[in-house]
């Protein structure tokens, strides 16, 4: 391989890696999940390009091949192999491989991270190269922090942020906090290793800036784990102070500071009801409610533990936690709101691994961290020259970084932007721990320069090159064929179709038929983005505000389209209960023009109960199916079963009340409504019907209460308004009756005249 070709390939790899480190700054608004999807798509494209360049280097030059015997490379390779194995033995291979648009952390993406790690460890062998890459990432973190600050100041050209915690370009305060935390450690590494004073100053400023971003992001897990890692590192520095007297003084100050910090945290726990707390910075409020969501998280972990016990060796397959969560769903979650009933992660990386990859996968994952800590601490123990003291301190810093990352992942999970820095950190760890006598000034490995056998080794490598030659034209041909294909098939095709879906969402608000056409384009090819596009299509059709003004043929066409698409989702992901629930809901909606759909709805919803036996929403929808069929007893029985799962969930009683109302059993309906209200649950939409039920059992206090809501919330609904006038008349509130009739007379005088006659007859 010529020097020019080698230089070109290395340049591609260098600039490609720089662009990868800048990807967390990217937010592409014209696809679903703009904070995640675009980042990963372009990350994979860049990795595939630099991988092609690396292939040239690795095939024609042994110096650019991975050291498979290195513990870190070996353990990470084993872990990736286990991921593949558990994917093949899992319950949904497609989801394991691709993941979803919202997460984008399937096996395909993780293998791109792994490939980038191998490329970094094989091609970057000088400190100057690593120094440039670290500074590139720090600059990116600075721009991301500025973006977040700009959102807080309300700059209109940035994406609007409604979260009191900072999210910046990562879309989630936890993800941003993790990203900033990793850059604090990288800044600390440069403070230690930089020789130029300006470099140390800028590194220190970067550290302070990212620390500020952590406080704005206010992730409790990150703040605590960073604090723990900082304590460990600070303790290491104190123990390495040589004058014994100074060391003892430093230890005393350190203990005093720890007592102040711990006391401060305990003090904040006692201030939860104090008015000043609500005016305090958001990170203070987060520390006050330190255990805010702990109980809810433990319920999710329990589902994971049940899943592990069922498949303890190889698990359920990567990215399939949603299947486990639904199977072992805890009905209590509905009391926390519908949005808290769907989990595709346990919010604990160890539980995820244990459940999805079994004991084998967890051991492989822990082996990666074991190799990290072993290599870094082994580096610290060996003192080669005085110059290595700085690299030993840097090794401890990196060890603290990985410890913090591991601990904070006990309350969250891996996401793309922090993963970029995590794998970059792995490669940096390899570089630091495999260069025993690193000259920071020159950026060269002295051990290689001084090694008397290096010339002999070079000759042997050159001899090996002859044995490893691969026909260059064939390699070029293969790359020309497969690189464009992989870039298009794995990246551009799903990207284009996700973009078409967003166009469909926007266009449907202006012209329903045009939006429908865009949805059809976004679903034209079988790609992994389709399930989430189908969900958006369903929302567009179900929640479309002007359905009564649409051409009935066009509306029916849309309903038929979404039903057929969700039937595909059920076939593609037969273990995902959410698809069955959505399809059952769509069948119920479609039954208005095709009664055969009711039988189909019953079938898919019963299948859903097999996949998630205690999920109340399925029983609510099954009850609706029976109501549409006129089988009122079955409807009540189905919903009553949901009530029995957890009798402290108000929404279950509310649905039971609706079934009783339709059945005409007003006494039972009002009992269920009273129970729902007692549990603090109320939902708009059926206020007038509830008021009628109370009126029929002569409970006019509650009847008036719901009538007032119906009048306030549905001012243009003639049926509700005049119906409530009749109820007020029956209850003896003539003043309110006249107020309603006078108001509605200008809208429909005929209907008001009829209402007056009915009221007069009622009074006689």
C-alpha positions, 0 to 999 in steps of 0.5 A, a space after each residue: 500500500 502506497 504512502 499516499 493511499 495510507 495518508 488518504 485513508 487516515 485523513 478520511 478516518 480522522 475527519 470522519 471521527 471528528 464529525 462523529 464527535 460533533 453529531 450530538 449537536 445535530 437535531 434534524 426536525 423533519 423526521 420522527 424523534 428529531 433528537 435521536 433518529 438523525 444523529 444515529 442515521 448519520 453516525 452509521 453513515 460516517 462509520 460505514 465510510 471510515 470503515 471502508 477506508 480502514 479496510 484498505 489499511 487493515 488488509 494491506 498493513 498489519 499495523 492497522 489491525 486490532 490487537 485481539 489479545 488485548 483484554 478490552 478488545 477481547 471482552 468487548 468482542 465477546 460481548 458483541 458476540 453474545 448480543 448476536 447470539 441472544 438476538 438469534 435466540 430472542 423473541 423478536 429478531 427484527 426489533 433486536 436488530 433494528 430497535 425503534 426510531 425512538 431508541 435507535 440502539 439495536 444490534 446494528 447500531 451497537 456494531 457500528 459503535 464497536 467498529 468505530 472503537 476498533 478503528 480508533 484503537 487501530 489507527 490513532 497511535 499518537 497523543 497528538 491525534 487523541 488530543 485533537 479528538 478530545 478537544 473536538 469533543 469538548 468544543 462540541 459539548 461547549 456548543 451544546 451547552 450554549 444551545 441549552 442556555 439559548 433555549 433558557 433565554 428564549 432564543 426563537 431560532 432554537 427548538 422550544 424547550 418547555 422542560 424546567 430542566 435543560 435538554 439542549 440538543 439531546 431532548 432529555 435532561 438525563 441524556 444531557 447530564 450524562 453527556 456533560 459528566 463524561 466531558 468533565 472527566 475528559 476536561 480533567 484528563 486534559 488538565 492533567 496531560 496538557 503541557 501548555 498553560 493555555 490548554 490547562 486553563 481552557 480545559 479547566 473552563 470546559 470542566 466548570 462549564 460542563 459542571 454548570 450544564 449538569 446543574 441546569 440539567 438537574 438529573 439526580 442520578 448524574 449529580 449523585 454519581 458524579 459526586 461519588 466519583 469526584 470524592 473517590 478521585 479527590 481521595 486518591 489525590 489526597 492519599 498521594 500527597 507526599 508530605 505526611 503532615 500536609 496529607 493529614 491536614 488535607 484528609 481532615 479538610 476533606 472529611 469536614 467537607 463531606 460532612 457538610 455535603 451530607 448534612 446539606 442533603 439531609 437538610 434539604 430532605 426536611 424542606 419539602 413543604 417549605 415555600 422557599 423550595 419552589 423558588 430555588 434553582 431546579 437542581 436544588 428542588 431535584 435534590 429535595 425530592 431525591 427519591 421521587 420516582 424510586 418506587 415506580 422504578 422498582 416495580 419496573 425492575 420487578 418485571 425484569 426480574 420475573 422475565 429473567 427467571 423465565 429465561 435466565 441463560 440467554 434472555 429474551 433478546 436485545 431491545 425486547 423489554 417491552 414484551 417482558 414489561 407487558 407480560 408482567 405488567 403491574 396494574 398499579 401503573 395506570 393510577 400514575 397515568 396512561 403515559 406511565 404504562 408503557 415501558 421499553 426499558 427497565 431504566 436500569 442497564 444491569 436489569 436490561 442486560 440480565 433480562 434481555 441477554 440473560 446471565 451470559 450477557 450480563 457476565 460479558 458486559 461486566 467483563 468489559 468494565 472489569 477489563 477497563 478497571 484492570 487495565 487502568 489500575 494496572 497502568 497506575 501501579 506501574 511507574 516507568 518514568 517520572 513523566 508517567 505520573 501524569 498519565 497515571 493520574 489520567 488513568 485514575 480519572 478515566 477509571 472514575 469516569 467509567 465508574 460514574 457511567 456504570 453507576 448512573 446507568 443503574 437508574 437509566 439506560 444507554 442512549 446514542 449521544 453518551 454512547 459516542 463518548 463512552 466508546 470514544 473513552 474505551 478507545 482512549 483507555 486502550 491507547 493510554 494503557 497500551 503505551 507504557 512510556 508515553 511522551 506527552 510532548 512529542 506524542 510518540 511511543 518511546 518504547 517503540 523508538 528505543 526497542 532494539 528489536 523494532 527493526 526486526 519486527 518491521 521486517 517480519 511485518 513486511 514479510 507478513 504483508 506479502 502473505 496477506 495481500 488481497 487483490 486490490 481491484 476486487 476490494 475496490 469493486 466490493 466496496 463500490 458495490 456494498 458501501 452505497 447499498 448499506 448506506 442506502 438500505 440501512 440509513 437513507 431509506 428509513 430516513 426518507 420514509 420517516 421524513 415522509 411521515 412527518 410531511 404526512 403529519 403536517 400535510 394532513 392538518 391542511 389537506 387530509 387526502 394529501 397527508 394520507 398520500 404522504 403516509 402511503 409513501 412513508 409506508 411503501 417499503 418494509 423498513 423498521 420505521 413503519 410501526 411508529 409511522 403507523 402509530 402516527 397515522 392512527 393518531 392522525 385519523 382518530 384525532 382529526 378535528 374536522 372529521 364531520 367535514 371530510 369526504 366520507 369516502 376519503 375518511 373510510 379510505 384512511 381507516 382501511 389503510 391504517 387497519 391494514 397497516 396495523 395488521 402488518 404490525 401484528 404480523 411483524 411483531 407478534 409479541 408486542 401487545 401494543 399493536 394488538 391493542 391499537 388494532 382492536 381500537 381501530 377495529 372498534 372505530 371501523 365497526 361503524 361502517 363494517 360490523 364484521 370488524 367487531 368479531 375481529 376486534 374481539 379476537 385480537 383483544 383476547 390475544 392481547 390479554 394472553 400477552 399482557 394478562 393484567 393490562 386494564 386498557 385491553 379490558 376497557 377496549 374489549 368492553 367497548 367491543 361488547 357494548 358495540 355488539 349489544 352484549 352489555 353483560 359481557 362488557 361490564 364483566 370485562 371491565 369489572 375484571 380490570 377493576 379487580 386487578 387493582 381497586 385503587 385505580 379510578 380510571 377503571 371505575 370510570 370505564 365501568 360507569 360508562 358501560 353501566 350508563 349505556 346498559 341503562 343501569 343508572 344506580 350501578 353507574 352512579 356508584 362507579 362514578 362516585 368511586 372514581 371521583 373518590 379516587 381522584 379520577 375525572 375525565 371530560 366528555 360524558 358529563 351530560 350522560 352522567 348528569 342524567 344518571 344522577 338525575 334519574 336516581 334524584 341525586 340532583 346535587 351531583 347532577 347539577 355538578 356534572 351539568 355545570 361542567 357539560 355547559 362550560 365544556 360544551 357550550 355549542 352542544 345543543 343536546 347537552 345544553 337543553 338536556 341540562 336545562 330539563 335536569 335543572 328544571 326537574 331539580 327546581 333551579 328555575 333561574 339556571 333553566 331560564 339562563 340556559 334557554 335564553 342563551 340557546 334561543 338565538 342558536 335554535 329557537 325551535 329546539 328551545 320552544 320544544 324544550 320549554 314545552 317539555 319543562 312545562 309538562 314536567 312541572 304539571 
